[in-house]
């Protein structure tokens, strides 16, 4: 209901109070990659954000990166905000995911070096 209403702020507020298995179940129930980015951008706790991102498997991370290719400016800003809140280990994981995408599907990657 909250995703359909695009109430990402309210969903992000719940993250602080949910257990890891519940967060995983909620993530799995949200089909939109960009919706997940919008929610993540409003999570206030860096620790909970890391927990949320930790629930994403490589396929989901790749799908999010592909979705950013055609995303609007708000989604791009939110993705950058999430990246700023992640620690170095998570940034490394995302960098590796971008590298794998670049080597496997060059048309579906956001290039930062061109």
HELIX and SHEET records of a PDB file:
HELIX    1   1 UNK A    8  UNK A   15  1                                   8    
HELIX    2   2 UNK A   20  UNK A   29  1                                  10    
HELIX    3   3 UNK A   33  UNK A   41  1                                   9    
HELIX    4   4 UNK A   46  UNK A   54  1                                   9    
HELIX    5   5 UNK A   58  UNK A   68  1                                  11    
HELIX    6   6 UNK A   73  UNK A   85  1                                  13    
HELIX    7   7 UNK A   88  UNK A  104  1                                  17    
HELIX    8   8 UNK A  106  UNK A  108  5                                   3    
END                                                                             
